[in-house]
Every structure is written in C-alpha cells, then in structure tokens.
Amino acid sequence: MPPAKKRARSYDSARTRAAVLAQFRNVREAVSALTPEQLEGPTRLGEWTVRELAAHLTMVLASLARKLTEPEPARRELALVDWPLATATAARSIDEDTRAIGTGDLPELYARTLARYEEAIAGVSDERLVPTRFGAMRLGDFLVTRTVELVVHTDDLNAATGPDVPDVPFDRQALAACVRLLADTLAAKAPGGAVEVRIPPYAVVQCVEGPRHTRGTPPNVIETDPLTWVRLATGRADWAAELDAARVRASGERADLGGLLPLMG
C-alpha cells in the first residue's frame, strides 16, 4: 500500500502577516543607516550592489500590492510547497525588474512601498487568489513566500555589509516560516522516510526513498541550524563545505543531501 499523502502544513495568518511587516521594517531601518559608500559595495548576488539588493527587497511587498490591484484569477495554479522550486525559472526577469527600480532615494522608496502594501492588504482574505510569476496562489500562501524572500535577502544584506555594520535582525516568526517552507519543499522533492532532517527549533521532516523507521532514533539523521539550512536550500552555501565546517551533522549511509540542493535558484 502506498504511504498516505502528507497534509500540507498550515500557517497562522496573523503571525505570518505580522512577520512580513516586522522583517520588512527591520530591513528598512538597516538600509536607512547605510552610507552612500556602503550602498555601492558588492554583494554575493552577481553584479548587484548593496543598493540594488536594497531596492530588490522593496519588490517583496511592492509586487504583492500591485498584484492585489489586478483581477482575481479563476483558479489556483500553484501550491505553496511548489513555489520554491519554481523560482529558478525567473532569475533573469527578476534581475531586469530590480535594475528598473529608481534607487536614488531609498528611504522614500521604502516608505512608499510600506504604505501601499498596508493599504492594499488591509481586510483582504487569505483565500483571495493572487496572480504570480509562476501561477495563481492563495494570498495566505503567497504571504509565506514573502517571509522566504525577506529572510534570504536579509541574510544576503548582512553578508554584503560586513562585520563593521550591525546585522539586520531576523524576526523569529519570519525565520520559522521560511525554514519550514524550505524543509517541506525538500520533503516534496524527495518523498520518503529514509532520512530525517532536523532544523531545530523550527522543523523536522522525513525525505528520500528507502527503509522507513517506525520507532527510536532513525538510522539516517541530518541536523543543522536555521540559517545554514536557508543558505543550503538557496544555494548560498555548499553541502560538502558545511559538513566539513561542522555546521551540518549527518549520520547514516543515506544522510547526504548534496544531490538534492539547492531547492531555489
């Protein structure tokens, strides 16, 4: 008999909405404190400068505000867990959209973006369908993807500004939602029960075909911290290098995710 299909994880709407706003405000405060010289520095995202990365972060909310002004799609086309894998197809268009943003006055851009977002989303049901680059999604699901974008690019910003600039803090709920969605995406990409992946304190998933354990400690276990997991899942870190640095602990002959990562482009 085939294994029962796993239920999709649910997310608390109020917490997700609060997390999106909290993380955006964290980034806004940090960007406003950067000097012109710091804004022109490089990032790990190809040719993007810190200024372009900061501008891209406004797209996380601006795109949703804009999509809520468009006609509602007739049917849902994309499940939440499928969104991370779909993002690999959009790298070029995202780069073009980012470079088209006017970045001369970043504080004004952030203030305008936040105001438009809060106005657009007020009172809108999570069940409202939203058109996206990859297909229509529930608003509630799309909001979870906003936590991924904000957390991943907050980490990019921290890496780019270096040790002399205080790190942008991570909202706990935003980081939790990001970690859980990426963990669930791994389980969907490689379904099975042979390997248990633990990302305390936020997520535990089983994946990879093979013998399933029914009790006690599973024979194949992988454990890492939330930010290392986010970096692995998004291609910011290398599996072998993180193992060597002991930021990933793996036991068992099947405990190897090198061939399954990254999950996002």
Backbone bond lengths (Angstrom), bond angles and torsions (degrees), N, CA, C in turn:
res aa  C-N    CA-C-N  psi(-1)  N-CA   C-N-CA  omega(-1)  CA-C   N-CA-C  phi
1 M - - - 1.461 - - 1.525 109.02 -
2 P 1.343 119.16 131.29 1.462 120.35 179.50 1.513 110.77 -66.88
3 P 1.357 116.91 151.19 1.455 119.13 179.99 1.510 111.67 -63.59
4 A 1.322 115.94 149.28 1.460 119.96 179.60 1.527 109.69 -64.72
5 K 1.306 115.76 142.38 1.457 120.57 178.68 1.528 109.31 -68.58
6 K 1.343 114.83 131.80 1.460 119.37 -178.85 1.517 110.97 -71.54
7 R 1.331 115.40 142.27 1.454 120.45 175.40 1.513 109.51 -72.64
8 A 1.314 116.06 143.26 1.454 120.09 177.30 1.524 109.11 -66.64
9 R 1.312 116.07 142.18 1.459 120.84 178.02 1.527 108.98 -66.67
10 S 1.313 116.94 144.20 1.454 120.76 177.09 1.521 109.57 -104.02
11 Y 1.315 116.22 152.31 1.458 122.75 -179.45 1.520 108.46 -125.71
12 D 1.317 115.50 137.97 1.454 120.77 178.35 1.525 109.18 -71.45
13 S 1.320 116.55 120.54 1.462 121.18 -174.07 1.523 112.80 -60.48
14 A 1.320 116.53 -47.67 1.463 119.29 -177.28 1.520 110.93 -62.78
15 R 1.320 117.31 -40.23 1.463 120.45 179.96 1.525 111.14 -67.81
16 T 1.315 116.48 -40.18 1.461 119.14 179.70 1.519 110.85 -64.86
17 R 1.321 116.80 -45.28 1.466 119.89 179.24 1.525 111.00 -61.93
18 A 1.323 116.60 -41.47 1.461 120.14 178.99 1.525 110.92 -66.40
19 A 1.324 116.70 -37.14 1.460 120.82 -179.13 1.520 112.02 -66.09
20 V 1.327 116.45 -41.07 1.462 120.37 178.13 1.524 110.21 -59.93
21 L 1.304 116.41 -48.09 1.469 120.01 179.55 1.527 111.65 -64.31
22 A 1.315 117.09 -42.29 1.459 120.49 -177.74 1.527 111.19 -63.10
23 Q 1.334 116.69 -44.38 1.463 118.28 -178.41 1.530 111.76 -70.54
24 F 1.325 116.83 -37.05 1.466 119.24 177.08 1.529 110.13 -62.79
25 R 1.312 116.92 -41.19 1.463 119.99 179.22 1.524 111.48 -67.18
26 N 1.336 117.63 -35.36 1.458 120.19 174.82 1.524 110.80 -59.46
27 V 1.328 115.45 -45.11 1.466 120.22 -179.67 1.529 110.35 -67.39
28 R 1.308 116.45 -43.05 1.473 120.09 -179.93 1.520 111.43 -56.91
29 E 1.324 116.67 -45.59 1.459 120.62 -179.75 1.528 110.80 -62.85
30 A 1.326 116.87 -42.00 1.457 120.55 -178.41 1.530 111.78 -67.94
31 V 1.313 117.21 -43.07 1.466 121.01 -179.23 1.521 110.70 -63.82
32 S 1.331 116.83 -38.34 1.466 120.18 -178.82 1.524 112.27 -64.32
33 A 1.338 117.01 -20.45 1.461 120.88 -178.23 1.526 112.98 -93.24
34 L 1.319 118.51 -5.61 1.464 121.06 -177.99 1.525 111.03 -77.39
35 T 1.310 115.96 143.71 1.460 121.06 178.36 1.524 109.91 -81.67
36 P 1.340 117.75 162.39 1.468 119.74 175.79 1.531 112.26 -55.50
37 E 1.312 117.71 -37.69 1.461 120.45 179.64 1.524 110.80 -66.89
38 Q 1.314 117.72 -41.03 1.467 121.00 178.36 1.522 111.22 -65.69
39 L 1.312 117.10 -36.12 1.464 120.66 -179.89 1.525 112.11 -67.53
40 E 1.315 117.84 -24.23 1.462 120.56 -179.95 1.526 112.11 -91.69
41 G 1.326 117.81 2.86 1.451 120.97 179.65 1.521 112.37 -71.75
42 P 1.341 117.82 164.44 1.469 121.93 -179.10 1.528 111.91 -79.00
43 T 1.316 114.99 164.51 1.460 121.84 172.98 1.527 108.37 -128.54
44 R 1.319 116.32 176.11 1.461 120.26 176.82 1.527 111.93 -85.25
45 L 1.335 116.66 8.82 1.469 122.10 -177.66 1.527 110.36 -104.32
46 G 1.299 115.92 67.27 1.462 120.34 176.73 1.516 112.40 62.43
47 E 1.335 116.10 -125.77 1.457 121.03 -176.57 1.525 113.25 -90.74
48 W 1.306 118.30 -0.14 1.460 119.96 -178.83 1.526 111.18 -64.57
49 T 1.323 115.26 137.16 1.453 121.35 169.04 1.523 109.08 -87.21
50 V 1.322 116.30 172.83 1.462 120.28 174.80 1.522 109.97 -60.15
51 R 1.324 116.95 -37.69 1.472 120.56 178.62 1.525 110.79 -60.46
52 E 1.319 117.24 -43.58 1.472 120.12 179.97 1.524 111.24 -69.37
53 L 1.319 117.45 -36.67 1.465 120.17 174.79 1.521 110.31 -63.21
54 A 1.329 117.03 -43.01 1.468 120.56 178.66 1.526 110.65 -62.00
55 A 1.321 116.95 -39.36 1.461 120.48 177.60 1.529 110.86 -66.05
56 H 1.332 116.09 -41.35 1.463 119.39 179.46 1.521 111.18 -60.71
57 L 1.317 117.56 -35.91 1.456 120.18 179.38 1.526 112.30 -61.82
58 T 1.322 118.37 -28.58 1.469 118.76 175.74 1.521 111.25 -69.84
59 M 1.337 117.45 -26.27 1.467 120.53 178.53 1.516 112.40 -63.55
60 V 1.332 116.52 -24.99 1.467 120.34 -178.51 1.524 110.87 -57.48
61 L 1.341 116.41 -40.69 1.459 120.31 177.77 1.527 112.11 -95.02
62 A 1.332 116.61 -36.25 1.467 119.54 -176.86 1.518 111.52 -61.51
63 S 1.331 117.02 -38.20 1.460 119.54 -179.08 1.520 111.32 -64.59
64 L 1.332 116.63 -38.45 1.465 119.53 179.27 1.521 111.09 -68.86
65 A 1.322 117.07 -43.16 1.470 119.98 178.04 1.521 110.38 -58.28
66 R 1.313 116.29 -41.70 1.465 120.61 179.75 1.530 111.46 -67.22
67 K 1.333 117.06 -42.36 1.462 120.80 -177.74 1.525 111.82 -65.46
68 L 1.328 116.95 -29.33 1.461 119.73 179.46 1.529 112.57 -73.06
69 T 1.322 117.93 -10.09 1.460 120.95 174.82 1.521 111.58 -89.94
70 E 1.329 117.06 -10.54 1.464 121.60 -178.84 1.529 110.26 -87.13
71 P 1.329 117.42 159.99 1.475 119.70 178.19 1.525 111.30 -58.44
72 E 1.318 115.57 143.71 1.456 119.23 179.09 1.519 110.36 -70.63
73 P 1.342 118.05 131.56 1.472 120.23 177.55 1.528 111.52 -61.79
74 A 1.322 115.41 159.54 1.463 120.71 -176.60 1.513 112.65 -75.88
75 R 1.331 117.53 -29.30 1.463 119.68 -176.35 1.528 110.21 -153.23
76 R 1.319 115.17 156.83 1.461 120.36 176.78 1.521 109.70 -73.09
77 E 1.324 116.32 136.67 1.462 121.69 -178.54 1.520 113.66 -118.32
78 L 1.330 116.82 -15.72 1.459 119.28 -174.77 1.524 110.02 -138.54
79 A 1.335 115.85 125.98 1.464 120.82 175.08 1.521 109.13 -81.87
80 L 1.310 116.33 154.55 1.460 121.09 -176.74 1.523 111.91 -55.75
81 V 1.331 117.84 -46.41 1.459 120.89 -174.36 1.522 112.22 -67.02
82 D 1.335 117.61 -16.88 1.465 121.06 179.19 1.523 112.61 -87.84
83 W 1.325 117.31 -13.77 1.462 120.37 -175.88 1.528 113.40 -61.90
84 P 1.347 120.80 -47.24 1.466 118.82 -177.74 1.524 113.29 -57.11
85 L 1.312 117.68 -42.93 1.459 120.30 -178.36 1.521 112.06 -67.61
86 A 1.330 117.07 -27.51 1.468 120.67 -179.32 1.524 112.76 -74.80
87 T 1.323 117.45 -20.69 1.468 119.67 -172.12 1.525 113.66 -66.72
88 A 1.329 117.26 -21.45 1.468 119.97 -177.71 1.522 112.59 -62.02
89 T 1.320 117.47 -19.85 1.464 120.58 -176.51 1.525 112.71 -84.47
90 A 1.326 118.42 -5.22 1.468 120.23 -169.76 1.524 114.32 -114.30
91 A 1.319 118.30 9.61 1.464 119.91 -173.50 1.524 112.24 -57.51
92 R 1.315 118.20 -43.78 1.466 120.09 -176.50 1.515 111.80 -67.37
93 S 1.331 117.51 -45.08 1.463 119.48 -178.32 1.528 111.38 -67.72
94 I 1.335 117.46 -33.96 1.463 120.76 177.20 1.524 110.07 -65.22
95 D 1.317 116.62 -41.84 1.466 120.75 177.99 1.526 110.66 -61.77
96 E 1.318 117.12 -43.70 1.466 120.98 179.92 1.522 111.04 -64.25
97 D 1.323 117.05 -42.76 1.464 120.45 179.91 1.534 111.17 -64.80
98 T 1.319 115.72 -38.43 1.464 119.62 -179.55 1.527 110.74 -66.20
99 R 1.307 117.41 -43.86 1.463 120.95 -178.21 1.528 111.87 -68.08
100 A 1.325 116.28 -17.74 1.470 119.98 -179.43 1.530 112.22 -84.77
101 I 1.327 117.81 -8.81 1.466 121.14 -178.40 1.525 109.76 -77.29
102 G 1.298 116.15 135.75 1.454 120.63 174.07 1.516 109.98 -73.87
103 T 1.341 116.94 120.51 1.464 120.51 -173.36 1.534 112.97 -113.12
104 G 1.306 117.82 14.03 1.457 120.03 -176.40 1.519 113.60 -64.82
105 D 1.333 116.96 -34.70 1.464 121.30 -178.36 1.525 108.13 -128.65
106 L 1.322 116.23 84.41 1.461 120.09 -176.64 1.523 113.57 -64.93
107 P 1.342 119.93 -40.55 1.474 118.05 177.39 1.520 112.72 -58.21
108 E 1.331 117.10 -40.66 1.465 120.06 178.62 1.518 110.51 -67.77
109 L 1.334 117.24 -38.40 1.464 121.17 178.78 1.522 110.50 -62.34
110 Y 1.316 117.35 -43.22 1.466 120.85 179.62 1.532 110.77 -66.63
111 A 1.315 117.00 -42.56 1.466 119.92 -179.74 1.523 110.71 -63.82
112 R 1.321 117.23 -44.16 1.461 121.10 -179.82 1.524 111.14 -65.27
113 T 1.316 116.06 -42.23 1.468 120.42 179.76 1.520 111.19 -61.75
114 L 1.324 116.42 -45.83 1.466 120.15 -178.54 1.521 111.09 -63.66
115 A 1.326 117.47 -43.13 1.463 120.90 -179.42 1.523 111.08 -62.55
116 R 1.320 116.93 -44.63 1.472 120.48 -179.51 1.525 111.34 -66.53
117 Y 1.316 116.62 -38.41 1.457 120.14 179.32 1.525 110.91 -64.37
118 E 1.324 116.39 -48.82 1.461 119.72 -177.60 1.523 111.21 -63.05
119 E 1.312 117.26 -36.83 1.463 120.22 177.49 1.521 111.11 -68.34
120 A 1.330 116.92 -41.07 1.467 121.21 -175.30 1.520 112.55 -69.15
121 I 1.334 117.06 -35.43 1.463 119.42 -171.72 1.522 113.15 -92.58
122 A 1.296 117.51 -13.59 1.460 120.86 -176.12 1.524 111.10 -58.36
123 G 1.325 116.17 123.17 1.455 121.06 175.76 1.510 116.02 76.69
124 V 1.330 118.70 2.86 1.464 121.14 -178.48 1.527 109.39 -85.85
125 S 1.320 116.68 132.22 1.459 122.15 -178.33 1.524 111.72 -69.25
126 D 1.331 116.10 147.29 1.462 121.16 174.03 1.528 111.93 -62.16
127 E 1.320 117.20 -21.54 1.465 120.44 -178.02 1.529 112.51 -83.08
128 R 1.309 117.50 -8.31 1.459 120.83 178.10 1.528 108.85 -63.20
129 L 1.337 117.56 131.25 1.458 120.99 -179.84 1.526 110.04 -82.92
130 V 1.331 114.86 139.89 1.459 121.59 -176.32 1.525 109.01 -122.82
131 P 1.334 118.73 129.98 1.470 119.48 174.99 1.522 110.25 -72.87
132 T 1.332 117.88 134.59 1.461 121.87 176.92 1.522 109.10 -129.39
133 R 1.310 116.76 175.90 1.465 121.02 178.43 1.522 111.82 -59.58
134 F 1.320 116.39 -24.89 1.459 120.50 -170.12 1.524 113.69 -113.13
135 G 1.323 117.29 2.24 1.453 121.20 -178.26 1.515 111.05 129.80
136 A 1.316 115.89 161.91 1.465 120.73 -176.66 1.525 111.01 -69.39
137 M 1.348 115.72 136.80 1.462 122.29 179.35 1.516 109.72 -130.91
138 R 1.343 115.72 158.36 1.458 120.36 168.38 1.526 109.06 -63.37
139 L 1.316 116.32 143.82 1.452 119.68 176.57 1.529 110.67 -58.03
140 G 1.338 116.93 -43.26 1.460 119.61 179.90 1.513 112.27 -57.77
141 D 1.332 116.97 -39.04 1.460 120.67 177.63 1.525 111.09 -70.26
142 F 1.313 116.43 -42.18 1.461 119.59 -177.96 1.523 110.92 -64.20
143 L 1.318 117.28 -33.17 1.458 120.26 176.98 1.531 111.33 -63.64
144 V 1.314 117.57 -35.54 1.462 119.71 175.75 1.528 110.37 -63.68
145 T 1.324 117.37 -38.38 1.468 119.18 177.25 1.520 111.39 -64.34
146 R 1.326 117.39 -26.76 1.467 119.77 178.05 1.531 110.56 -67.18
147 T 1.332 117.30 -32.49 1.466 118.64 176.54 1.521 110.18 -66.07
148 V 1.329 117.05 -36.92 1.472 119.88 178.18 1.523 109.98 -63.03
149 E 1.334 116.80 -50.43 1.465 120.34 -179.49 1.529 110.94 -58.51
150 L 1.308 117.14 -44.15 1.461 120.48 -177.18 1.527 111.69 -67.96
151 V 1.314 117.73 -43.33 1.465 120.47 -179.14 1.525 110.44 -67.61
152 V 1.315 117.21 -47.12 1.470 120.32 -177.90 1.526 110.95 -60.44
153 H 1.325 116.57 -45.19 1.461 118.66 -176.57 1.528 112.74 -80.68
154 T 1.332 117.78 -21.76 1.461 119.36 168.92 1.522 109.40 -63.35
155 D 1.314 116.54 -42.66 1.461 120.75 177.29 1.529 110.95 -63.27
156 D 1.337 117.07 -39.85 1.465 120.94 175.40 1.530 110.80 -60.22
157 L 1.322 115.75 -41.68 1.464 120.65 -179.42 1.524 110.65 -65.74
158 N 1.304 117.50 -43.16 1.462 120.82 178.09 1.529 111.27 -61.90
159 A 1.323 116.19 -40.17 1.466 120.04 179.42 1.524 110.91 -66.48
160 A 1.326 117.01 -34.70 1.464 120.98 -175.75 1.511 113.14 -77.22
161 T 1.321 117.80 -34.22 1.468 119.99 -173.73 1.526 112.56 -84.52
162 G 1.321 117.84 -15.85 1.451 120.38 170.08 1.517 115.15 80.61
163 P 1.352 115.63 -179.38 1.473 120.92 -172.17 1.527 114.17 -71.79
164 D 1.333 117.40 -16.94 1.469 119.04 -177.77 1.527 112.81 -82.08
165 V 1.332 116.93 -8.94 1.469 121.86 179.67 1.521 108.16 -114.04
166 P 1.318 119.08 129.66 1.476 120.27 179.15 1.523 111.55 -57.35
167 D 1.319 116.47 138.25 1.462 120.58 178.40 1.524 110.86 -63.86
168 V 1.320 115.56 144.28 1.456 121.10 171.31 1.528 107.05 -70.18
169 P 1.329 119.27 127.25 1.471 119.92 -179.60 1.521 111.58 -71.52
170 F 1.318 114.86 156.24 1.463 121.54 176.94 1.519 109.24 -102.53
171 D 1.313 116.36 125.74 1.458 119.90 171.01 1.526 108.07 -63.36
172 R 1.322 116.83 131.59 1.465 120.97 -174.59 1.526 112.10 -59.85
173 Q 1.328 117.43 -42.39 1.456 119.58 -178.34 1.526 111.50 -70.25
174 A 1.325 117.22 -35.84 1.466 120.13 177.22 1.523 110.28 -64.18
175 L 1.329 116.80 -44.98 1.460 120.35 179.04 1.522 110.76 -63.92
176 A 1.332 117.73 -40.21 1.460 121.20 179.55 1.526 111.28 -62.34
177 A 1.327 116.97 -46.06 1.468 120.20 -179.25 1.521 111.00 -63.96
178 C 1.325 116.35 -41.59 1.462 120.98 178.60 1.530 110.97 -60.78
179 V 1.312 116.69 -49.86 1.465 121.45 -178.90 1.524 110.69 -60.71
180 R 1.326 117.05 -43.67 1.469 120.16 -176.89 1.523 112.02 -66.49
181 L 1.329 116.85 -41.70 1.457 118.34 179.98 1.529 110.69 -64.85
182 L 1.319 117.76 -42.47 1.459 119.70 -179.80 1.532 111.36 -68.11
183 A 1.317 117.45 -34.06 1.467 120.18 175.69 1.522 110.92 -66.80
184 D 1.324 117.13 -43.16 1.464 120.84 178.97 1.526 110.95 -65.50
185 T 1.323 116.84 -32.89 1.464 120.34 177.52 1.519 110.66 -66.05
186 L 1.328 117.02 -39.99 1.470 119.84 174.92 1.521 110.64 -59.62
187 A 1.331 116.79 -45.34 1.467 120.16 -179.45 1.517 111.94 -63.88
188 A 1.344 116.92 -32.40 1.464 120.29 177.71 1.523 111.26 -75.59
189 K 1.323 116.87 -35.10 1.463 120.99 -179.63 1.526 111.39 -70.94
190 A 1.318 116.64 -38.05 1.470 121.54 -178.49 1.524 109.08 -128.43
191 P 1.346 117.79 72.19 1.466 120.12 -175.85 1.526 112.23 -64.83
192 G 1.305 115.05 146.92 1.460 120.38 179.09 1.507 110.31 151.53
193 G 1.319 115.73 -174.62 1.449 120.17 -177.83 1.507 113.77 -135.25
194 A 1.340 117.15 19.49 1.459 119.40 -176.22 1.518 113.01 -81.32
195 V 1.331 117.48 -25.25 1.464 121.74 -175.89 1.521 109.22 -125.52
196 E 1.314 115.92 134.61 1.460 120.66 174.60 1.524 108.36 -107.47
197 V 1.333 115.83 125.99 1.458 122.02 179.37 1.519 107.93 -108.59
198 R 1.316 115.56 123.02 1.457 121.50 -176.98 1.518 109.67 -115.81
199 I 1.328 116.17 126.85 1.460 122.51 176.53 1.525 106.83 -128.13
200 P 1.330 116.84 76.67 1.462 119.40 -176.82 1.524 111.12 -69.57
201 P 1.344 116.60 144.72 1.467 127.44 5.84 1.519 113.02 -98.30
202 Y 1.337 118.86 19.80 1.460 119.70 -166.14 1.528 116.45 -105.63
203 A 1.313 119.29 -30.33 1.465 118.15 -171.19 1.518 112.08 -154.05
204 V 1.334 114.56 146.89 1.464 123.76 168.45 1.524 106.49 -139.04
205 V 1.337 116.90 125.92 1.457 120.19 177.29 1.518 109.08 -134.74
206 Q 1.324 114.95 155.83 1.454 121.14 172.77 1.525 108.70 -110.44
207 C 1.321 115.40 144.13 1.459 120.58 -176.32 1.525 109.68 -154.77
208 V 1.308 116.40 175.20 1.468 126.45 175.27 1.535 111.27 73.71
209 E 1.306 115.30 128.11 1.456 120.99 178.78 1.522 110.84 -64.71
210 G 1.321 115.42 148.26 1.458 121.11 178.60 1.505 110.74 145.09
211 P 1.313 116.45 -174.03 1.471 120.24 -178.59 1.518 111.01 -58.85
212 R 1.318 115.92 135.16 1.461 121.49 179.02 1.527 108.80 -95.38
213 H 1.333 115.77 143.83 1.463 118.43 173.91 1.522 108.12 -94.35
214 T 1.311 116.70 149.73 1.466 120.40 -177.30 1.525 112.91 -115.50
215 R 1.327 117.13 -19.26 1.463 119.26 179.28 1.528 108.99 -157.80
216 G 1.336 114.70 158.45 1.447 119.26 178.02 1.523 112.69 74.33
217 T 1.312 115.69 -166.69 1.463 121.61 -179.42 1.522 109.92 -74.10
218 P 1.324 118.80 126.72 1.459 120.28 179.54 1.526 111.14 -66.61
219 P 1.335 117.95 152.83 1.473 120.72 -176.18 1.525 113.98 -72.16
220 N 1.326 117.60 -21.03 1.461 121.02 -178.51 1.525 108.58 -126.26
221 V 1.317 116.12 111.00 1.460 120.93 -175.04 1.524 109.85 -130.03
222 I 1.320 115.61 135.71 1.459 122.64 173.90 1.516 107.38 -124.33
223 E 1.326 116.71 134.48 1.458 120.20 178.88 1.521 109.70 -138.24
224 T 1.321 115.67 138.48 1.450 120.95 177.03 1.524 109.27 -154.24
225 D 1.319 116.13 172.15 1.457 120.56 -179.88 1.530 110.19 -88.10
226 P 1.330 118.44 163.77 1.469 121.02 -174.35 1.526 114.88 -57.18
227 L 1.321 119.04 -47.47 1.462 119.22 -176.18 1.527 112.29 -71.34
228 T 1.320 117.99 -35.57 1.469 119.20 174.52 1.517 109.94 -62.48
229 W 1.327 117.20 -40.45 1.462 119.92 178.10 1.523 111.21 -63.05
230 V 1.313 117.39 -44.62 1.465 120.18 178.80 1.518 110.29 -60.04
231 R 1.323 117.54 -42.41 1.470 120.97 -179.78 1.522 111.86 -66.55
232 L 1.312 117.11 -39.66 1.465 120.30 176.64 1.526 111.35 -64.79
233 A 1.327 115.89 -45.19 1.462 120.73 -175.73 1.523 112.78 -67.57
234 T 1.326 116.78 -22.63 1.466 120.77 -176.90 1.523 113.31 -110.43
235 G 1.321 117.25 8.63 1.455 120.63 176.63 1.508 114.92 79.70
236 R 1.330 117.91 12.19 1.468 120.62 177.14 1.527 111.45 -83.67
237 A 1.293 118.70 -13.90 1.460 122.61 -179.77 1.524 108.53 -137.18
238 D 1.329 115.28 154.60 1.465 122.87 -178.73 1.521 110.34 -101.61
239 W 1.319 116.20 134.57 1.460 121.62 -176.38 1.524 112.01 -56.30
240 A 1.322 117.66 -51.37 1.459 120.95 -177.02 1.525 111.11 -63.51
241 A 1.320 117.13 -40.26 1.458 120.82 -179.26 1.528 111.48 -66.00
242 E 1.332 116.87 -38.96 1.471 119.87 179.40 1.518 111.44 -70.67
243 L 1.323 116.81 -33.10 1.470 119.70 173.20 1.526 110.53 -63.35
244 D 1.333 116.40 -47.35 1.466 121.05 -178.85 1.527 111.56 -61.30
245 A 1.338 115.85 -34.84 1.465 120.54 -179.17 1.529 112.59 -83.61
246 A 1.334 116.72 0.16 1.470 123.10 179.40 1.525 112.71 65.06
247 R 1.329 116.84 21.13 1.470 118.91 172.08 1.528 110.84 -84.72
248 V 1.330 116.17 -12.13 1.460 122.90 170.86 1.524 107.31 -124.15
249 R 1.322 116.69 133.52 1.452 122.46 175.83 1.521 107.68 -114.51
250 A 1.325 116.97 126.42 1.463 121.18 -176.34 1.521 109.56 -134.60
251 S 1.330 116.33 132.66 1.459 121.39 177.22 1.518 109.26 -133.59
252 G 1.329 116.50 139.10 1.459 121.25 -179.04 1.512 111.08 108.08
253 E 1.325 116.24 148.09 1.466 120.61 -174.27 1.524 113.42 -68.86
254 R 1.324 118.25 -18.90 1.461 121.16 178.72 1.535 112.67 -99.74
255 A 1.314 117.16 1.33 1.467 120.74 -174.72 1.527 111.43 -82.32
256 D 1.299 115.33 67.77 1.463 121.29 -179.19 1.526 108.52 -142.26
257 L 1.330 116.74 113.79 1.457 121.58 179.98 1.529 112.86 -102.62
258 G 1.333 116.03 7.86 1.455 119.32 -175.76 1.516 114.34 -55.34
259 G 1.322 116.69 -35.56 1.460 120.29 -178.22 1.517 114.00 -84.11
260 L 1.334 117.36 -6.12 1.470 121.29 -178.13 1.532 113.17 -106.02
261 L 1.318 116.79 -10.98 1.455 121.63 -176.90 1.526 110.51 -109.91
262 P 1.337 117.59 151.39 1.458 127.86 1.78 1.526 112.53 -80.13
263 L 1.332 115.10 168.97 1.457 121.77 178.35 1.528 111.41 -97.30
264 M 1.321 116.13 -26.24 1.470 121.24 179.60 1.514 109.65 -117.52
265 G 1.357 115.15 149.43 1.458 119.24 178.32 1.504 111.38 -84.66
